[in-house]
Amino acid sequence: MTMLARYLPIFEWGRTYDRKVLSNDLMAAVIVTIMLIPQSLAYALLAGLPPVVGLYASILPLVLYAIFGTSRTLAVGPVAVISLMTASAAGAVADQGTAQYLEAAVTLAMLSGVMLVILGLLRAGFLANLLSHPVISGFITASGILIATSQLKHILGVSAGGDNWPEMLGALAGVITQTNVWTFGIGISATLFLFWVRKGAKPALQAIGLPERAAEMTAKAGPVAAVALTILAVLAFDLDQRGVNLVGAIPQGLPPFAVPSTDIALIEKLWVPALLISIIGFVESVSVAQTLAAKRRQRIAPDQELVGLGAANIASAFSGGYPVTGGFARSAVNFDAGAQTPAAGAFTAVGIALATLFLTPLLFSLPIATLAATIIVAVLSLVDLKTPIRLWRYSKADFAAHIATTAVTLIAGVELGVIAGVAVGLLLYLWRASRPHAAIVGRVPETEHFRNVERHEVFTLPHVLSIRIDEALTYLNARWLEEYVLEQVADRPPVRHVILMCSAVNEVDASGLESLEAINHRLGDGGIGLHLSEVKGPVMDRIKRTHFLEELNGKVFLSQDRAFAEVAKDTGEPPEPVDHYMARGLI
């Protein structure tokens, strides 16, 4: 049973499922369903797909994630960033509104699902670490700006395209004079109302006597209220006759059985975008899941999350949907509404299924501008303008990665933005790894501790050079260390002993060992002894399998203090130097 629960987490939480948990899950499902219906329609619009496809992608995927996923409160479904990436990928192979475009979206879901499952079975959850926080933040901020800009055409009631930000802005500027006043009125009213709902609805509801929790949950239904009010406005003022674009007829019924394309040529064009969608979706989903799990002292299994999200995407493909992942907004609502298990997601799927069966005719007169307003309000919360300022103050390298990702995403599109972010992150990592931190250290007075001479008042000896290495010694930095040590020795002619303090060295690869051997030989030729101190056990075990210790012209010491004391005796200098040997540095 334990092994089965590992791959089918439903067997773990299902054993303790009771009436109280069922009640909480049902309540959460009702609230999330109300929120998810307009969101699903809106995100399908963002992906360039018929609105009903968003509903299709919110039924079976939730059920499959409930079976295979490990997060108790993650709500899976269409999300803004993945919808934008889907539009970008599918738009590269077909025109929006065509059967080929829908086929491409379905195929993306299938490819993404298969990739995620394979990665999960290979225990590749570590892939989430490929994208650093600055890169993710930059990508999401840029995506939020792109998404909001792409929806302005629906708010204005004009036709405008563009694959990147400059193109979108240029297209909008060219048709701004063609703005439909009635569409703009609907769009801007819905946008302002939804912004107010986010901040002002809860206090207003509490002011009229509604309990805090009830007010909070009611406020979450703001998008549904916007949908209802704008539909009534269309019907009351015959706005469809005044140029206001409507959703129109939405197919009524459960999702159809769809078969993803097996066209090799199409798969060759879509596999890279599908991989990027998989990674971005997984990173976003696992970040949300871990955040919510920590609040209840629960845990998730990233490798199994890959399988759960993969199963959800495969289910989306076979039910006519498009790529899905865990969304922050709806997951937070699911959490706050009291969801206890993934069964809440399955109950939400039932609610969405009922909506496709009975409610879709009511959405015929829904203005597209309302859906655009829903998207704009949702994605603008993703735009984070404070992170660049914090990064600039803390790390110029991370700031560069953030800005590069943001700029490339805005100028060249989402796919190149992700690739650029990963590339910049890896290059910065390699650059930092190739220049490890090392410090000349001395003994802190009246202690056995050794600290950087540039930061602390410490004792040093003129004939002894102690260097602390703060990184693993690998092929990336081995040559740098060799040059650093020899330069420091060259700058100090009196030095007769060099001690490498290895307390922070977790690994020495073959290149690192070769550099140590080179340092040993170069110092030996100059009559200088090389000593090692505080070498970690696993590192020493590997070194012992070589001839390095036999060739070492110095010793290996258990502690830096012992090395310093013994070398001081060999040089005939006092282990506790007098004041004129003290190096005084600035903090």
C-alpha positions in Angstrom: 0.0 0.0 0.0 2.9 2.4 0.8 4.4 1.9 -2.7 1.0 2.3 -4.3 0.4 5.5 -2.4 3.7 6.8 -3.6 2.5 6.8 -7.2 -1.2 7.2 -6.5 -1.4 9.7 -3.6 -5.2 9.3 -3.5 -4.6 6.1 -1.6 -2.8 8.1 1.1 -5.3 10.9 1.8 -8.3 8.7 0.8 -7.8 6.4 3.8 -8.7 9.2 6.3 -11.4 10.8 4.2 -14.5 11.5 6.3 -17.7 13.6 6.3 -16.1 16.7 7.8 -13.4 16.7 5.1 -16.0 16.1 2.5 -18.0 19.1 3.7 -14.9 21.4 3.5 -13.9 20.1 0.1 -17.5 20.6 -1.3 -17.6 24.2 0.0 -14.2 25.0 -1.5 -15.3 23.4 -4.8 -18.4 25.6 -5.1 -16.3 28.7 -4.5 -13.5 27.8 -7.0 -16.1 26.7 -9.6 -17.7 30.1 -9.4 -14.3 31.7 -9.9 -13.1 29.3 -12.5 -15.9 29.6 -15.0 -15.2 33.1 -16.2 -11.4 32.6 -15.8 -11.5 29.5 -18.0 -13.4 31.4 -20.7 -11.1 34.3 -20.5 -7.9 32.3 -20.6 -9.1 30.3 -23.6 -9.7 33.7 -25.3 -6.1 34.6 -24.4 -4.8 31.4 -25.9 -6.7 32.2 -29.2 -9.1 29.4 -28.7 -12.9 29.2 -28.5 -14.0 30.0 -24.9 -15.5 26.6 -24.4 -12.0 25.0 -24.7 -11.2 26.7 -21.4 -14.1 24.9 -19.8 -13.0 21.6 -21.4 -9.5 22.1 -19.9 -11.0 22.5 -16.5 -12.8 19.2 -16.1 -10.8 16.0 -16.7 -7.4 17.6 -15.8 -8.7 18.3 -12.3 -9.8 14.7 -11.9 -6.5 13.3 -13.0 -4.5 15.6 -10.8 -6.7 14.6 -7.8 -5.6 11.0 -8.4 -1.9 11.6 -9.1 -1.0 14.9 -7.5 0.5 15.4 -4.1 -0.7 18.9 -3.2 -3.8 19.0 -1.1 -4.9 22.4 -2.3 -3.4 23.0 -5.7 -6.1 24.0 -8.2 -5.1 22.9 -11.8 -6.5 24.5 -14.9 -5.8 27.1 -17.6 -3.5 29.9 -16.4 -2.5 33.2 -18.0 1.2 32.6 -18.8 0.7 29.1 -20.2 -2.2 30.4 -22.3 0.0 33.1 -23.7 2.7 30.5 -24.5 0.1 28.3 -26.1 -1.0 31.2 -28.3 2.6 31.9 -29.3 3.4 28.3 -30.1 0.1 27.4 -31.9 0.1 30.7 -33.8 3.5 29.8 -35.3 2.0 26.8 -37.1 -1.6 27.9 -37.9 -3.9 30.8 -38.0 -6.3 31.5 -35.0 -9.8 30.2 -35.5 -8.8 27.3 -37.8 -9.1 23.6 -37.0 -5.3 23.4 -37.4 -4.8 25.9 -34.6 -7.0 23.9 -32.2 -5.2 20.8 -33.3 -1.9 22.4 -32.4 -3.1 23.5 -29.0 -4.4 19.9 -28.2 -1.1 18.5 -29.4 0.8 20.9 -27.2 -1.2 19.6 -24.2 -0.4 16.0 -25.2 3.4 16.6 -25.7 3.6 18.6 -22.5 1.8 15.8 -20.6 4.0 13.1 -22.0 7.2 15.1 -21.3 6.1 15.8 -17.7 5.3 12.2 -17.0 8.6 11.0 -18.4 10.5 13.6 -16.3 8.6 12.5 -13.3 9.4 8.8 -13.8 13.0 9.8 -14.3 12.9 11.8 -11.0 13.8 15.0 -12.7 12.0 17.3 -10.2 15.3 19.1 -9.8 14.6 20.8 -13.2 12.7 23.4 -11.2 16.1 24.7 -10.1 17.2 25.5 -13.7 15.2 28.7 -13.5 16.3 31.1 -10.8 13.9 33.3 -9.0 15.2 36.5 -10.8 14.7 34.8 -14.2 11.2 33.5 -13.3 10.2 36.9 -11.9 11.4 38.7 -15.0 9.6 36.3 -17.3 6.3 36.5 -15.4 6.5 40.3 -15.2 7.1 40.6 -18.9 4.4 38.0 -19.7 2.0 40.0 -17.5 2.7 43.1 -19.5 2.4 41.3 -22.8 -0.9 39.7 -21.8 -2.4 42.9 -20.5 -1.4 44.8 -23.7 -2.8 42.0 -25.9 -6.2 42.4 -24.3 -6.4 46.2 -24.8 -7.8 45.6 -28.3 -10.8 43.8 -26.8 -11.3 46.7 -24.3 -11.2 49.2 -27.2 -13.2 47.1 -29.6 -10.6 47.2 -32.4 -8.6 44.7 -34.4 -4.8 44.8 -33.6 -2.2 42.1 -33.7 1.5 41.8 -32.8 3.8 39.0 -31.5 5.8 41.2 -29.2 5.3 44.4 -27.1 6.6 47.0 -29.7 4.4 45.4 -32.4 1.3 45.3 -30.1 1.8 49.0 -29.1 2.3 50.0 -32.7 -0.8 48.2 -33.9 -2.9 49.7 -31.1 -1.6 53.2 -31.9 -2.6 52.8 -35.5 -6.3 51.9 -34.7 -6.9 53.8 -31.5 -9.2 56.3 -33.4 -11.5 53.3 -34.4 -12.4 52.7 -30.7 -15.9 51.5 -30.2 -17.3 53.7 -27.5 -19.8 51.1 -26.2 -17.2 48.4 -26.1 -14.8 50.7 -24.3 -17.5 51.6 -21.8 -18.2 48.0 -21.0 -14.5 47.1 -20.9 -13.3 50.0 -18.7 -16.3 49.6 -16.4 -15.7 45.9 -15.9 -12.0 46.5 -15.3 -12.6 49.2 -12.7 -15.2 47.0 -11.0 -12.9 44.0 -10.9 -10.0 46.2 -9.5 -12.4 47.5 -6.8 -13.6 44.0 -6.0 -10.0 42.9 -5.2 -9.5 45.6 -2.6 -12.8 47.2 -1.7 -15.5 44.6 -1.9 -14.5 42.8 1.3 -14.5 45.9 3.5 -17.7 47.1 1.9 -19.5 43.8 2.6 -18.2 43.7 6.2 -19.5 47.3 6.6 -23.0 46.1 5.9 -22.8 43.3 8.5 -21.4 40.3 6.6 -19.0 38.2 8.6 -15.3 38.5 7.6 -15.0 35.0 6.0 -18.3 35.3 4.2 -17.3 38.7 2.9 -14.0 37.4 1.7 -15.6 34.4 -0.1 -18.3 36.6 -1.7 -15.7 39.0 -3.0 -14.0 36.2 -4.8 -17.2 35.9 -6.9 -16.5 39.3 -8.3 -15.8 38.1 -11.8 -19.1 36.3 -11.9 -20.9 39.5 -10.9 -19.1 41.3 -13.7 -20.2 38.6 -16.2 -23.8 38.9 -15.1 -23.9 42.7 -15.0 -22.4 43.1 -18.4 -24.7 40.5 -20.0 -27.7 42.4 -18.6 -26.3 45.6 -20.0 -26.0 44.0 -23.4 -29.5 42.8 -23.3 -30.9 46.0 -21.9 -29.3 48.4 -24.4 -29.0 46.1 -27.4 -25.3 46.6 -27.4 -24.7 43.7 -29.9 -26.3 46.1 -32.4 -23.8 48.8 -31.5 -20.7 46.9 -32.4 -20.0 45.2 -29.1 -18.4 41.9 -29.7 -20.0 39.0 -27.9 -18.9 35.5 -27.0 -21.8 34.1 -29.0 -22.9 30.5 -29.0 -20.9 28.2 -26.8 -21.3 24.4 -27.5 -23.4 22.8 -24.9 -22.4 19.5 -23.5 -19.5 17.5 -22.0 -16.0 17.7 -23.6 -15.7 15.6 -26.7 -13.1 12.9 -27.1 -10.2 14.4 -29.0 -7.2 12.6 -30.6 -4.0 14.6 -30.5 -2.1 14.8 -33.8 0.5 12.2 -34.7 1.8 14.3 -37.6 5.6 14.1 -37.3 6.1 17.5 -39.0 3.7 19.2 -36.5 5.4 17.5 -33.5 8.8 18.6 -34.7 7.6 22.2 -34.7 5.9 22.0 -31.3 8.2 19.9 -29.1 10.4 22.8 -28.1 7.5 25.1 -27.1 5.9 22.1 -25.4 9.1 21.5 -23.4 9.2 25.2 -22.4 5.5 25.1 -21.4 6.2 22.0 -19.3 9.1 23.6 -17.4 7.4 26.9 -16.9 4.2 25.2 -15.9 5.9 22.9 -13.5 8.0 25.7 -11.9 4.9 27.8 -11.4 2.8 24.9 -10.1 5.4 23.5 -7.7 6.1 27.0 -6.3 2.5 27.5 -5.5 2.1 24.0 -4.1 5.1 24.3 -1.8 4.0 27.7 -0.5 0.5 26.5 0.4 1.8 23.2 1.8 4.2 25.0 4.1 1.3 26.9 5.7 -0.3 23.6 6.9 3.0 21.8 7.5 2.4 19.5 4.7 4.8 18.4 2.0 4.7 17.7 -1.7 6.8 15.4 -3.8 8.2 17.3 -6.8 8.8 14.2 -8.8 5.3 13.0 -8.3 4.0 16.5 -9.1 5.5 16.0 -12.5 3.5 12.9 -13.0 0.3 14.6 -11.7 0.7 17.6 -14.0 1.6 15.3 -16.9 -1.5 13.2 -16.3 -3.6 16.4 -16.1 -2.3 17.6 -19.5 -2.8 14.3 -21.2 -6.4 14.3 -19.9 -6.7 17.8 -21.3 -5.5 16.7 -24.7 -7.9 13.8 -24.9 -10.9 16.0 -23.9 -10.2 18.8 -26.4 -8.4 21.2 -24.0 -5.0 22.8 -24.0 -2.0 22.9 -21.6 -2.8 23.4 -17.9 -1.0 23.8 -14.7 -1.5 24.9 -11.1 -2.6 28.6 -10.8 -1.8 30.8 -7.9 -5.0 32.8 -7.7 -7.4 29.8 -7.8 -5.2 27.7 -5.6 -5.1 30.5 -3.0 -8.9 30.7 -3.1 -9.1 26.9 -2.8 -6.8 27.0 0.2 -8.7 29.9 1.9 -12.0 28.3 1.2 -10.9 25.3 3.3 -10.1 22.6 0.8 -8.5 19.6 2.7 -7.7 17.2 -0.2 -7.4 17.1 -4.0 -10.9 15.8 -4.0 -12.0 19.5 -3.9 -10.5 19.7 -7.4 -12.5 16.7 -8.6 -15.7 18.3 -7.2 -14.8 21.5 -9.0 -14.5 19.5 -12.2 -18.1 18.3 -11.6 -19.2 21.9 -11.2 -17.5 22.9 -14.5 -19.1 19.9 -16.2 -22.5 21.0 -15.0 -21.8 24.5 -16.3 -21.0 23.1 -19.8 -24.2 21.2 -19.7 -26.6 23.8 -18.5 -25.1 27.3 -18.3 -23.4 27.9 -21.6 -26.6 29.2 -23.3 -26.7 32.0 -20.7 -23.2 33.2 -21.8 -24.2 34.0 -25.4 -24.5 37.7 -24.7 -21.3 37.9 -22.7 -19.1 40.8 -24.0 -15.6 39.7 -24.9 -14.5 43.0 -23.3 -15.5 41.5 -20.0 -13.3 38.5 -20.4 -10.5 40.8 -21.4 -11.0 42.8 -18.3 -10.9 39.6 -16.2 -7.5 38.8 -17.8 -6.1 42.2 -17.3 -7.0 42.4 -13.7 -5.6 38.9 -13.1 -2.3 39.4 -14.8 -1.4 42.9 -13.6 -1.0 41.3 -10.2 1.9 39.3 -11.7 3.8 42.5 -12.7 6.4 43.0 -10.0 8.3 46.3 -10.3 9.9 46.1 -6.9 12.0 43.1 -7.6 14.4 44.9 -10.0 15.1 47.5 -7.3 15.8 44.9 -4.7 18.0 42.9 -7.0 20.0 46.0 -8.0 20.8 46.6 -4.4 21.6 43.0 -3.5 23.1 41.4 -6.6 24.0 43.1 -9.9 24.4 39.7 -11.6 20.8 38.6 -10.6 19.6 42.0 -11.7 21.2 41.5 -15.1 19.5 38.1 -15.4 16.1 39.6 -14.4 16.4 42.6 -16.8 17.7 40.4 -19.7 14.8 38.0 -19.3 12.2 40.8 -19.1 13.6 42.6 -22.1 14.0 39.6 -24.4 10.5 38.4 -23.5 8.9 41.8 -24.3 10.9 42.3 -27.5 11.3 38.8 -28.9 8.4 36.8 -27.3 7.8 34.3 -24.6 9.8 31.4 -25.9 13.0 33.3 -26.6 12.4 35.0 -23.2 12.5 31.7 -21.4 15.5 30.5 -23.3 17.4 33.8 -22.7 16.6 33.6 -19.0 17.9 30.1 -18.7 21.0 31.0 -20.8 21.8 34.1 -18.8 21.2 32.3 -15.5 23.6 29.5 -16.5 26.2 31.9 -17.8 26.2 33.9 -14.6 26.4 30.8 -12.6 29.4 29.6 -14.6 31.0 33.0 -14.3 30.6 33.0 -10.5 31.7 29.4 -10.2 34.8 30.1 -12.3 35.8 32.9 -9.8 35.3 31.4 -6.4 35.7 33.3 -3.2 39.0 32.8 -1.4 40.4 34.8 1.5 43.7 35.3 3.3 43.0 34.5 6.9 44.6 35.0 10.3 43.9 33.9 13.9 41.5 35.9 15.9 43.3 36.9 19.2 42.8 34.6 22.1 40.7 32.1 20.0 41.3 29.2 17.7 39.2 30.8 14.9 40.6 32.2 11.6 38.9 35.0 9.7 39.5 37.2 6.7 42.3 39.7 7.3 40.4 42.4 5.4 37.4 42.1 7.7 38.8 41.4 11.1 41.7 42.2 13.4 43.7 39.0 13.3 47.3 37.6 13.9 49.4 36.6 10.9 53.0 35.5 10.5 55.2 37.0 7.8 56.5 33.5 6.8 53.1 31.8 6.7 50.3 32.4 4.2 46.9 31.0 5.2 44.3 30.9 2.4 40.7 29.8 3.0 39.0 28.4 -0.1 35.2 28.9 -0.1 34.1 26.8 -3.0 34.4 23.2 -4.4 37.5 22.8 -6.6 36.3 21.9 -10.1 37.3 22.3 -13.7 35.5 25.7 -13.7 37.8 27.3 -11.1 40.9 25.1 -10.7 43.1 27.3 -13.0 41.9 30.4 -11.2 42.9 29.0 -7.8 46.3 28.1 -9.1 46.9 31.6 -10.4 45.5 33.1 -7.2 47.8 31.2 -4.9 50.9 31.8 -6.9 50.1 35.5 -7.2 49.7 35.8 -3.4 52.9 34.0 -2.8 54.7 36.2 -5.4 53.5 39.3 -3.6 55.0 38.1 -0.3 58.6 37.1 -0.6 59.1 36.2 3.1 56.5 33.4 2.8 57.9 29.8 3.4 54.7 28.0 4.2 51.2 28.1 2.5 48.2 26.6 4.3 45.1 25.9 2.3 42.1 25.9 4.6 39.6 23.5 3.0 36.7 23.7 5.5 34.3 24.9 2.7 35.6 22.6 0.0 32.9 19.9 -0.6 34.5 18.4 -3.7 37.8 18.2 -5.6 37.4 16.9 -9.1 40.2 15.7 -11.4 40.9 19.2 -12.7 41.0 20.5 -9.1 43.4 17.8 -8.1 45.7 18.6 -11.0 45.8 22.2 -9.9 46.6 21.2 -6.4 49.4 19.1 -7.8 50.7 22.0 -9.9 50.6 24.3 -6.9 52.5 21.8 -4.9 55.2 21.4 -7.5 55.5 25.1 -8.1 55.8 25.9 -4.4 58.2 23.0 -3.9 60.5 24.3 -6.6 60.6 27.6 -4.7 61.3 26.0 -1.4 57.8 26.7 0.0 55.8 24.0 1.8 52.1 23.4 0.9 49.8 22.3 3.8 46.1 21.4 3.9 43.8 21.8 6.8 40.3 20.8 7.7 39.8 18.6 4.7 36.4 17.0 4.7 36.2 13.2 5.0 34.7 12.4 1.5 37.2 14.7 -0.1 40.1 13.1 1.8 38.8 9.6 0.8 39.1 10.5 -2.9 42.5 12.2 -2.4 43.9 9.1 -0.7 43.2 7.1 -3.8 45.8 9.1 -5.7 49.5 9.8 -5.3 49.0 13.4 -4.2 49.6 12.8 -0.5 52.9 11.0 -1.3 54.1 14.0 -3.4 52.8 16.7 -1.0 55.8 18.6 0.4 53.9 19.6 3.5 51.3 18.1 5.8 47.6 17.6 6.2 46.2 19.0 9.5 43.0 18.3 11.3 42.4 21.9 12.1 43.6 25.3 10.9 44.7 26.2 14.4 46.9 23.1 14.7 48.4 23.8 11.2 49.2 27.4 12.2 50.8 26.5 15.5 53.0 23.8 14.1 54.1 25.8 11.1 54.9 28.7 13.4 57.2 26.3 15.4 59.0 25.2 12.2 59.7 28.8 11.3 61.0 29.6 14.7 58.3 32.3 15.2 56.0 32.6 18.2 52.6 31.0 17.7 51.1 34.2 19.2 52.8 37.0 17.1 53.6 40.4 18.5 51.6 43.5 17.5 53.7 44.4 14.5 52.7 41.1 12.9 49.0 42.0 13.2 47.1 42.8 10.0 44.4 45.3 10.7 41.6 45.4 8.1 38.3 47.3 7.7 34.9 45.7 8.2 
